[in-house]
Amino acid sequence: MSRTLDPQLRRALAERLRYYNELGIYDFYRTEPATKENESAPITALETPTEHRDEMPRHNIAVTVPIVEEDLFAVPKPEAAVADPAQALRLIREDLGDCTRCRLHNQGRKQIVFGVGDPKAELMFIGEAPGADEDRQGEPFVGRAGQLLNNMIKAMGLRREDVYIANIIKCRPPGNRTPERDECDTCSPFLMRQIAVIQPKVIVALGAVAAKTLLAINAPMAELRGRWYDFRGTKLAVTYHPAFLLRDPRQKKETWKDLQIVMKELGLPAPARGVE
């Protein structure tokens, strides 16, 4: 429920935000107090085989994800006045800077892993977080899981250069641990800005962390997969993370089913062979 602010307080807040904007500060974060109504279980990074043994029947239905109401005093982002998506993404990267907004900046990360691909891509893949290889090279999905993702993209009849690839968070957590909730909350606004610039036709969330963070739904993968979600006007599908498929190759067949649904939506012909 929205609150009515005193006009004097409204003007003071607006002036303060303009002041921060002039200093180059655009992002503000607010943490809601925990209540019984908004408490949720911690995000789980690894899907266990028990999550999908009794998989629910697949229903190709749309599920609407509630969108958080825009802040009354939201300051326009620097990329808002730029028409070229490649330039807009560069502005977001410059705004991100050598980020120190969360604890990960002093926990061993070598560099920020922003995102890579076609700024006008119709298909966007979103994973969890950079790993060791990604942290060294500064590009998402370049290790073993990245090679498998490349095979998945190729099986769809596309090239890596045809899509856009990013993660929920842009710094490697120490020891590749699961990102904490506050780390996801702090970093994901930059991902939302990337999505807004690219305007993909379809987003594929890779794994439980990406799916639960984007959809704000705490559910097992068996329930998250097999349906469409309306994410800020973009269709979103959920499938297994390539790292999970390396641990359990039996699920490649299920992943291929998910990708075929995406291909149908994008109007791509279905090749005879699936993910290898």
C-alpha positions as CSV (number, residue, x, y, z in Angstrom):
1,M,0.0,0.0,0.0
2,S,1.5,3.4,-1.0
3,R,1.9,6.1,1.5
4,T,1.1,9.8,1.0
5,L,4.2,11.9,1.8
6,D,4.1,15.4,3.1
7,P,4.9,17.7,0.1
8,Q,7.8,19.3,1.9
9,L,9.3,15.9,2.6
10,R,8.7,14.8,-1.0
11,R,10.6,17.9,-2.3
12,A,13.5,17.3,0.2
13,L,13.8,13.6,-0.8
14,A,13.7,14.5,-4.5
15,E,16.4,17.1,-4.0
16,R,18.6,14.7,-2.1
17,L,18.3,12.1,-4.9
18,R,19.3,14.7,-7.5
19,Y,22.3,15.6,-5.4
20,Y,23.4,11.9,-5.3
21,N,22.8,11.6,-9.0
22,E,25.1,14.5,-9.6
23,L,27.7,12.6,-7.6
24,G,27.3,9.6,-9.9
25,I,25.3,7.6,-7.4
26,Y,22.2,6.0,-9.0
27,D,21.5,2.8,-7.0
28,F,19.9,2.7,-3.7
29,Y,19.0,-0.4,-1.8
30,R,16.3,-1.0,0.9
31,T,16.0,-4.1,3.0
32,E,12.5,-4.9,4.2
33,P,12.3,-6.1,7.9
34,A,11.7,-9.9,8.1
35,T,8.2,-11.0,9.0
36,K,6.5,-14.3,9.0
37,E,4.8,-13.3,5.8
38,N,7.9,-12.5,3.8
39,E,10.3,-15.0,5.3
40,S,11.5,-17.7,2.8
41,A,13.9,-20.6,2.9
42,P,17.5,-20.0,1.9
43,I,18.4,-20.4,-1.8
44,T,19.9,-23.8,-2.6
45,A,22.6,-23.8,-5.2
46,L,22.7,-27.6,-6.0
47,E,19.7,-29.4,-7.2
48,T,19.7,-33.0,-5.9
49,P,18.4,-35.9,-7.8
50,T,15.5,-36.3,-5.4
51,E,14.2,-33.0,-6.6
52,H,13.3,-34.4,-10.1
53,R,12.6,-38.1,-9.6
54,D,8.9,-37.4,-9.0
55,E,8.7,-34.6,-11.5
56,M,5.3,-33.1,-12.0
57,P,3.5,-33.3,-15.3
58,R,4.8,-30.6,-17.7
59,H,2.2,-27.9,-18.3
60,N,3.0,-25.2,-20.9
61,I,1.2,-22.5,-19.0
62,A,2.1,-18.9,-18.3
63,V,2.8,-17.9,-14.7
64,T,2.8,-14.2,-13.9
65,V,5.6,-12.9,-11.6
66,P,4.6,-9.9,-9.5
67,I,6.7,-6.8,-10.3
68,V,7.9,-4.7,-7.4
69,E,6.3,-1.2,-7.7
70,E,8.7,1.4,-9.0
71,D,10.2,3.8,-6.4
72,L,8.4,7.2,-6.4
73,F,11.8,8.9,-6.4
74,A,13.7,6.6,-8.8
75,V,16.5,8.5,-10.6
76,P,16.7,7.9,-14.4
77,K,19.7,5.6,-15.1
78,P,22.5,6.9,-17.4
79,E,21.6,4.4,-20.1
80,A,18.0,5.6,-20.3
81,A,18.8,8.3,-22.9
82,V,20.8,6.0,-25.1
83,A,19.2,4.3,-28.1
84,D,22.1,1.9,-29.0
85,P,22.0,-1.1,-26.7
86,A,25.7,-1.8,-27.0
87,Q,26.5,1.7,-25.8
88,A,23.8,1.4,-23.1
89,L,25.4,-1.8,-21.7
90,R,28.8,0.0,-21.7
91,L,27.2,2.8,-19.5
92,I,25.9,0.2,-17.1
93,R,29.3,-1.4,-16.9
94,E,30.9,2.0,-16.2
95,D,28.2,2.7,-13.6
96,L,29.0,-0.6,-11.9
97,G,32.7,0.3,-11.8
98,D,35.1,-1.6,-9.6
99,C,32.1,-2.6,-7.5
100,T,32.5,-2.6,-3.7
101,R,28.8,-2.7,-2.9
102,C,28.8,-6.1,-1.1
103,R,31.3,-8.2,0.8
104,L,32.5,-10.2,-2.3
105,H,34.8,-7.4,-3.5
106,N,37.3,-8.2,-0.7
107,Q,36.8,-12.0,-0.6
108,G,39.2,-13.0,-3.3
109,R,37.5,-12.0,-6.5
110,K,39.9,-11.0,-9.3
111,Q,37.5,-9.1,-11.5
112,I,33.9,-8.3,-12.2
113,V,32.2,-10.7,-14.8
114,F,29.6,-8.4,-16.4
115,G,28.1,-10.3,-19.3
116,V,28.8,-11.2,-23.0
117,G,26.9,-11.6,-26.2
118,D,24.7,-9.9,-28.7
119,P,23.2,-6.6,-27.2
120,K,20.1,-7.2,-29.3
121,A,19.8,-10.9,-28.6
122,E,16.4,-12.5,-28.6
123,L,17.6,-15.2,-26.2
124,M,19.3,-14.5,-22.9
125,F,20.8,-17.1,-20.5
126,I,21.2,-16.2,-16.8
127,G,23.2,-18.4,-14.5
128,E,24.2,-18.1,-10.8
129,A,27.6,-16.7,-10.4
130,P,31.1,-16.7,-11.9
131,G,33.4,-19.6,-11.2
132,A,37.2,-19.7,-11.1
133,D,37.7,-19.8,-14.9
134,E,35.2,-16.9,-15.3
135,D,36.9,-14.9,-12.6
136,R,40.2,-15.3,-14.4
137,Q,38.9,-14.5,-17.9
138,G,36.3,-11.9,-17.0
139,E,33.6,-13.7,-19.1
140,P,30.7,-15.8,-17.9
141,F,30.5,-19.6,-18.7
142,V,34.0,-20.2,-20.0
143,G,34.9,-23.3,-17.9
144,R,33.6,-26.9,-18.2
145,A,30.0,-25.7,-17.6
146,G,30.5,-23.0,-20.2
147,Q,31.6,-25.6,-22.8
148,L,28.4,-27.6,-22.1
149,L,26.3,-24.4,-22.4
150,N,28.0,-23.8,-25.8
151,N,26.9,-27.3,-26.8
152,M,23.4,-26.5,-25.7
153,I,23.3,-23.3,-27.7
154,K,24.7,-25.1,-30.7
155,A,22.1,-27.9,-30.4
156,M,19.5,-25.1,-30.7
157,G,20.9,-24.1,-34.0
158,L,22.5,-20.9,-32.6
159,R,26.0,-19.6,-31.9
160,R,27.2,-18.3,-28.6
161,E,27.5,-14.9,-30.3
162,D,23.8,-14.9,-31.1
163,V,22.7,-14.9,-27.5
164,Y,23.5,-12.9,-24.3
165,I,24.9,-14.6,-21.2
166,A,25.1,-13.2,-17.7
167,N,24.8,-14.2,-14.0
168,I,22.7,-13.1,-11.1
169,I,25.9,-11.8,-9.4
170,K,29.0,-10.6,-11.1
171,C,31.7,-11.6,-8.6
172,R,32.9,-15.1,-7.8
173,P,31.9,-16.2,-4.2
174,P,34.8,-17.7,-2.3
175,G,35.1,-21.4,-2.9
176,N,32.2,-21.1,-5.4
177,R,29.8,-21.1,-2.5
178,T,26.2,-20.3,-3.0
179,P,25.5,-16.5,-3.2
180,E,23.9,-15.1,-0.1
181,R,20.5,-13.5,-0.4
182,D,21.9,-10.0,0.3
183,E,24.6,-10.4,-2.4
184,C,21.9,-11.3,-4.9
185,D,19.7,-8.4,-3.8
186,T,22.7,-6.0,-4.1
187,C,23.9,-7.1,-7.5
188,S,20.8,-8.1,-9.4
189,P,19.6,-4.5,-10.1
190,F,22.5,-4.3,-12.6
191,L,21.2,-7.5,-14.2
192,M,17.7,-6.0,-14.4
193,R,19.2,-3.0,-16.2
194,Q,21.0,-5.3,-18.7
195,I,17.7,-7.1,-19.3
196,A,15.9,-3.8,-19.8
197,V,18.4,-2.7,-22.4
198,I,18.7,-6.0,-24.3
199,Q,14.9,-6.7,-24.3
200,P,15.2,-10.4,-25.1
201,K,12.2,-12.3,-26.3
202,V,13.0,-15.2,-24.0
203,I,15.1,-15.6,-20.8
204,V,16.4,-19.0,-19.7
205,A,17.2,-19.2,-16.0
206,L,19.9,-21.8,-15.5
207,G,19.5,-23.6,-12.2
208,A,17.8,-23.1,-8.9
209,V,19.6,-19.9,-7.7
210,A,18.9,-18.0,-10.9
211,A,15.3,-19.2,-11.1
212,K,14.4,-18.5,-7.5
213,T,16.1,-15.1,-7.5
214,L,14.4,-13.9,-10.7
215,L,11.0,-15.3,-9.9
216,A,11.0,-14.8,-6.1
217,I,9.6,-18.3,-5.8
218,N,11.0,-20.9,-3.4
219,A,10.2,-24.2,-5.1
220,P,12.1,-27.3,-6.3
221,M,13.3,-27.4,-9.9
222,A,10.7,-30.1,-10.7
223,E,8.0,-27.5,-10.1
224,L,9.8,-24.5,-11.7
225,R,10.5,-26.3,-15.0
226,G,8.1,-27.0,-17.8
227,R,6.1,-23.7,-17.9
228,W,6.4,-20.2,-19.0
229,Y,6.7,-17.2,-16.6
230,D,5.9,-13.6,-17.5
231,F,9.0,-11.7,-16.3
232,R,8.6,-8.0,-16.7
233,G,7.0,-8.5,-20.1
234,T,9.5,-11.2,-21.2
235,K,8.9,-14.9,-21.3
236,L,11.1,-16.8,-18.9
237,A,11.8,-20.6,-18.8
238,V,13.7,-22.6,-16.2
239,T,16.1,-25.5,-16.9
240,Y,19.0,-27.1,-15.2
241,H,22.4,-25.4,-14.8
242,P,25.1,-26.9,-17.0
243,A,27.3,-27.6,-13.9
244,F,24.5,-29.8,-12.5
245,L,24.3,-31.6,-15.9
246,L,28.0,-32.4,-15.6
247,R,27.3,-34.1,-12.2
248,D,24.2,-35.8,-13.5
249,P,24.3,-36.3,-17.3
250,R,21.0,-38.2,-17.2
251,Q,19.2,-34.9,-17.0
252,K,20.4,-33.7,-20.3
253,K,17.4,-35.3,-21.9
254,E,15.1,-33.2,-19.6
255,T,17.1,-30.1,-20.4
256,W,16.7,-30.7,-24.1
257,K,12.9,-30.8,-23.6
258,D,13.1,-27.4,-21.9
259,L,15.2,-26.0,-24.8
260,Q,12.9,-27.3,-27.4
261,I,10.0,-25.3,-25.8
262,V,12.3,-22.3,-26.0
263,M,13.1,-23.0,-29.6
264,K,9.5,-23.3,-30.5
265,E,8.8,-19.9,-29.0
266,L,11.7,-18.4,-31.0
267,G,10.6,-20.1,-34.2
268,L,13.8,-22.2,-34.4
269,P,13.6,-25.5,-36.2
270,A,14.2,-28.5,-34.0
271,P,17.4,-30.4,-34.9
272,A,17.4,-34.2,-34.7
273,R,20.1,-34.4,-32.1
274,G,19.9,-33.0,-28.6
275,V,22.5,-31.9,-26.0
276,E,25.6,-34.0,-25.9
